[in-house]
Amino acid sequence: YRNEMFNFSFTGQYDSEDEWLISLGISGTISFDQFNNDVNFLPPRSLSSGQLAVETFVDKNKNGIFDTQDQAIVGASFTGNYLWKDHQTNSNGQVLLPSGTGGQVLSLDIMSLSNPYYQPVNNRIKTSSHRGGVTNIKIPVNIVNEVEGTLYYTTDGKTKPASGVSVLLLDETGNIQYE
């Protein structure tokens, strides 16, 4: 019997020595999701499959490392495997994804991102997991946008376009974020 989460088998055998053998089997994949402190019951997979521990974040300093000033991306989803369709990153920007054999291409689904200016540094990552193991993958995201317009300065009641002027973008507390 095949179920979405497990396979169930029942077999019996009777031999010429008048001995009976009955076997009962359940197969599937059970794993522990350390990001959500939850047990996962996944469809039966090959014995050589593993898992992908994915972490995605806004990389404000663009160093590829999730630092204290960086921001976790919550609710992001991924493409590349049908088993990933119901998985999203948690409040820490982390998710544990089941992985198949032979490697897969992991992509961050940009439609799942809350900000239209978020752009993954690498959006096609070739993954390869090892049997029973967890492969760690970091997906830093940069903010890609632009500011358009013309700066003017006023002197003696006359307004003229300004050139060669530095423009500072400040956050809500007045700290310089971009120049």
HELIX and SHEET records of a PDB file:
HELIX    1   1 TYR A   82  TRP A   84  5                                   3    
HELIX    2   2 ILE A  110  SER A  112  5                                   3    
SHEET    1   A 2 ASN A   7  TYR A  14  0                                        
SHEET    2   A 2 TRP A  20  SER A  27 -1                                        
SHEET    1   B 2 THR A  29  ASP A  33  0                                        
SHEET    2   B 2 ASP A  38  LEU A  42 -1                                        
SHEET    1   C 3 GLN A  71  ALA A  72  0                                        
SHEET    2   C 3 GLN A  51  VAL A  58 -1                                        
SHEET    3   C 3 GLN A  94  PRO A  98 -1                                        
SHEET    1   D 4 GLN A  71  ALA A  72  0                                        
SHEET    2   D 4 GLN A  51  VAL A  58 -1                                        
SHEET    3   D 4 VAL A 134  ILE A 143  1                                        
SHEET    4   D 4 TYR A 118  PRO A 120 -1                                        
SHEET    1   E 3 PHE A  78  THR A  79  0                                        
SHEET    2   E 3 GLN A 104  LEU A 108 -1                                        
SHEET    3   E 3 ILE A 125  THR A 127 -1                                        
SHEET    1   F 2 TYR A 152  THR A 155  0                                        
SHEET    2   F 2 LYS A 158  PRO A 161 -1                                        
SHEET    1   G 2 LEU A 169  LEU A 170  0                                        
SHEET    2   G 2 ILE A 176  TYR A 178 -1                                        
END                                                                             
